[in-house]
Amino acid sequence: MSDPLAVGISFAYVFAMLGLAEGLRRWRRYSVDFTRKFIHIAVGMWAYGTVLLFRSRAWAVLPPLAFVGINALSYRRGLFKAMETGQKGHFGTVYFPLAFAVLIWLLWGRPALLVASLMPMTWGDALAAVVGRRIGQRRYRVAGSARSLEGSVTMFLVSWAATLPPLVMLPGAALARPAGGLAALGASAVAALGATLVEAASPFGLDNLTVPAASALLLALLL
């Protein structure tokens, strides 16, 4: 597939997810909290599409960089109601595509690590927030950030489960090495734990930057 076509598919996919989320918000009366998490997971999962469709990182980095600007405009103007909470100073929707773009540039030659590095943020953080709000009872604070033990346990377990598949399935995966399956299992657990600790201490949406960074660093060091 040509890179320009992959760019078009990337934009079509993200805008389709935004449209679906807006439809759920308007017609099904789903809360912004739900639709925001839906968009968060859907966009994060496009990491798989990125490494499978694009040929060069110079093209692959264009869609997330464009959405840094688009999401910043949406934050100011409220363009995409399904992903805007209205909270001032919360730039998570801007930080996520920025982290996506940086990891594409740095890890382009290691697609398994690129995708795996984004999974704790994509799945772990999203579901941890849902569990923490709904059933979180054991509260704690780290560096001024309030979290729940239930949410943090969810963050760890879901991050571990989501990080492992790309490490054993995608090109350059750890499974190709001797004892690679065990290496991937251990590395994904360590990355999930690191992501959980970093997420607990990251305020104001900064976890959308710090969690992918910590995940990528740990995975690169271990694998």
C-alpha positions as CSV (number, residue, x, y, z in Angstrom):
1,M,0.0,0.0,0.0
2,S,1.2,3.5,-0.8
3,D,1.9,5.9,2.1
4,P,-0.4,8.6,0.9
5,L,-3.3,6.1,0.8
6,A,-2.3,5.0,4.3
7,V,-2.5,8.6,5.4
8,G,-6.0,8.8,4.0
9,I,-7.1,5.6,5.7
10,S,-5.7,6.9,9.0
11,F,-7.7,10.1,8.9
12,A,-10.8,8.2,7.7
13,Y,-10.5,5.8,10.6
14,V,-10.0,8.4,13.3
15,F,-12.8,10.7,12.0
16,A,-15.1,7.6,11.8
17,M,-14.4,6.8,15.4
18,L,-15.1,10.5,16.4
19,G,-18.3,10.4,14.5
20,L,-19.4,7.1,16.1
21,A,-18.6,8.5,19.5
22,E,-20.6,11.6,18.8
23,G,-23.5,9.5,17.7
24,L,-23.4,7.5,20.9
25,R,-23.3,10.7,22.9
26,R,-26.2,12.3,21.1
27,W,-28.5,9.5,20.2
28,R,-27.8,6.9,22.9
29,R,-27.2,9.6,25.6
30,Y,-23.8,8.1,26.6
31,S,-21.8,10.3,28.9
32,V,-18.7,12.2,27.6
33,D,-16.7,10.2,30.1
34,F,-17.6,7.0,28.1
35,T,-17.2,8.5,24.7
36,R,-13.9,10.0,25.6
37,K,-12.6,6.6,26.7
38,F,-14.0,5.0,23.5
39,I,-12.1,7.5,21.4
40,H,-9.0,7.0,23.5
41,I,-8.9,3.3,23.0
42,A,-9.9,3.4,19.3
43,V,-7.2,5.9,18.4
44,G,-4.6,4.0,20.4
45,M,-5.4,0.8,18.6
46,W,-4.6,2.5,15.4
47,A,-0.9,1.8,16.3
48,Y,-1.5,-1.6,14.7
49,G,-2.7,0.0,11.5
50,T,0.2,2.4,11.5
51,V,2.9,-0.3,11.6
52,L,1.0,-2.6,9.1
53,L,0.0,0.0,6.5
54,F,2.8,2.5,6.3
55,R,6.2,2.0,4.6
56,S,8.0,5.0,6.0
57,R,8.0,6.8,9.4
58,A,8.1,10.2,7.6
59,W,4.6,9.5,6.3
60,A,3.4,7.5,9.4
61,V,4.1,10.4,11.7
62,L,1.9,12.9,9.8
63,P,-1.6,11.8,11.1
64,P,-0.7,12.0,14.8
65,L,1.1,15.3,14.3
66,A,-2.0,16.7,12.5
67,F,-4.2,15.6,15.4
68,V,-2.0,17.4,17.9
69,G,-3.2,20.6,16.2
70,I,-6.7,19.4,15.5
71,N,-7.2,18.3,19.1
72,A,-5.7,21.6,20.4
73,L,-8.2,23.4,18.3
74,S,-11.0,21.2,19.6
75,Y,-9.9,21.8,23.2
76,R,-10.2,25.6,22.6
77,R,-13.3,25.6,20.5
78,G,-15.2,22.4,21.6
79,L,-15.3,21.0,18.1
80,F,-15.6,17.3,19.2
81,K,-18.0,17.3,22.1
82,A,-17.6,13.5,22.5
83,M,-14.0,13.9,23.8
84,E,-14.0,17.2,25.6
85,T,-14.7,17.4,29.3
86,G,-14.6,21.1,29.5
87,Q,-11.9,21.0,32.2
88,K,-9.4,23.8,31.7
89,G,-5.7,22.9,31.8
90,H,-6.3,19.2,30.9
91,F,-4.4,18.6,27.6
92,G,-4.6,14.8,27.6
93,T,-6.1,14.8,24.1
94,V,-3.2,16.8,22.8
95,Y,-0.5,14.9,24.6
96,F,-1.6,11.5,23.4
97,P,-1.1,12.0,19.6
98,L,2.1,13.9,20.4
99,A,3.4,10.8,22.3
100,F,2.2,8.6,19.4
101,A,4.2,10.7,16.9
102,V,7.3,10.7,19.0
103,L,7.3,6.9,19.4
104,I,6.7,6.4,15.7
105,W,9.8,8.4,15.0
106,L,12.0,6.8,17.6
107,L,10.8,3.1,17.3
108,W,9.9,2.8,13.7
109,G,12.4,0.1,13.1
110,R,10.9,-1.9,16.0
111,P,7.2,-2.2,15.3
112,A,6.5,-4.7,18.1
113,L,7.9,-2.2,20.7
114,L,6.2,0.7,19.1
115,V,2.7,-0.8,19.4
116,A,3.4,-2.4,22.8
117,S,4.6,1.0,24.2
118,L,1.2,2.5,23.5
119,M,-0.9,-0.2,24.9
120,P,-0.6,0.7,28.7
121,M,-1.9,4.1,27.8
122,T,-4.5,2.9,25.4
123,W,-6.1,0.2,27.5
124,G,-4.7,0.3,31.0
125,D,-5.2,4.0,31.7
126,A,-8.7,4.0,30.1
127,L,-10.1,1.1,32.0
128,A,-8.3,2.1,35.2
129,A,-10.2,5.4,35.2
130,V,-13.5,3.6,34.7
131,V,-12.9,1.1,37.5
132,G,-11.5,3.7,39.8
133,R,-14.6,5.9,39.4
134,R,-17.2,3.2,39.7
135,I,-15.8,0.9,42.4
136,G,-12.7,2.5,43.7
137,Q,-12.9,2.6,47.5
138,R,-9.2,2.4,48.7
139,R,-8.0,5.9,47.9
140,Y,-4.4,7.2,48.0
141,R,-2.5,10.2,46.9
142,V,0.9,10.4,45.1
143,A,2.5,13.8,44.4
144,G,-0.9,15.5,44.8
145,S,-2.7,13.1,42.4
146,A,-5.7,11.1,43.8
147,R,-5.9,7.4,42.8
148,S,-7.6,4.3,43.9
149,L,-6.0,0.9,44.6
150,E,-8.7,-0.8,42.5
151,G,-7.9,1.5,39.6
152,S,-4.2,0.9,39.9
153,V,-4.5,-2.9,40.0
154,T,-6.7,-2.6,36.9
155,M,-4.1,-0.5,35.2
156,F,-1.4,-3.1,35.9
157,L,-3.4,-6.1,34.8
158,V,-4.9,-4.6,31.7
159,S,-1.6,-3.0,30.7
160,W,0.1,-6.4,31.0
161,A,-2.5,-8.2,29.0
162,A,-2.5,-5.5,26.3
163,T,1.3,-5.1,26.0
164,L,2.0,-8.8,25.5
165,P,0.3,-9.6,22.2
166,P,2.3,-7.1,20.0
167,L,5.5,-8.4,21.5
168,V,4.8,-11.9,20.4
169,M,2.9,-11.3,17.1
170,L,4.3,-8.3,15.2
171,P,7.5,-8.2,13.1
172,G,10.6,-8.1,15.2
173,A,8.7,-9.6,18.1
174,A,10.5,-11.1,21.1
175,L,9.0,-14.5,20.3
176,A,11.4,-14.8,17.4
177,R,14.3,-15.1,19.8
178,P,15.2,-18.1,22.0
179,A,12.9,-18.2,25.0
180,G,11.3,-15.2,23.5
181,G,7.8,-15.9,24.9
182,L,9.1,-15.8,28.4
183,A,11.1,-12.7,27.7
184,A,8.0,-11.0,26.3
185,L,5.9,-12.1,29.3
186,G,8.4,-10.7,31.8
187,A,9.1,-7.5,29.8
188,S,5.4,-6.7,29.5
189,A,4.8,-7.3,33.2
190,V,7.7,-4.9,34.1
191,A,6.5,-2.3,31.6
192,A,2.9,-2.6,33.0
193,L,4.2,-2.1,36.5
194,G,6.3,0.9,35.5
195,A,3.4,2.4,33.6
196,T,1.2,1.9,36.6
197,L,3.6,3.7,39.0
198,V,4.1,6.6,36.5
199,E,0.4,7.0,35.9
200,A,-0.3,7.2,39.6
201,A,2.1,10.1,40.0
202,S,1.2,12.0,36.8
203,P,-1.2,14.9,37.1
204,F,-3.3,17.0,34.7
205,G,-3.3,14.6,31.7
206,L,0.4,14.3,31.7
207,D,0.1,10.5,31.9
208,N,-0.7,10.6,28.2
209,L,3.0,11.6,27.8
210,T,4.7,9.9,30.7
211,V,3.1,6.5,30.5
212,P,4.0,5.8,26.8
213,A,7.5,7.2,27.5
214,A,8.0,5.0,30.6
215,S,6.6,1.9,28.7
216,A,8.9,2.5,25.7
217,L,12.0,3.0,27.8
218,L,11.4,-0.1,29.9
219,L,10.6,-2.3,26.9
220,A,13.6,-1.0,24.9
221,L,15.9,-1.7,27.9
222,L,14.5,-5.2,28.5
223,L,14.2,-6.4,24.9
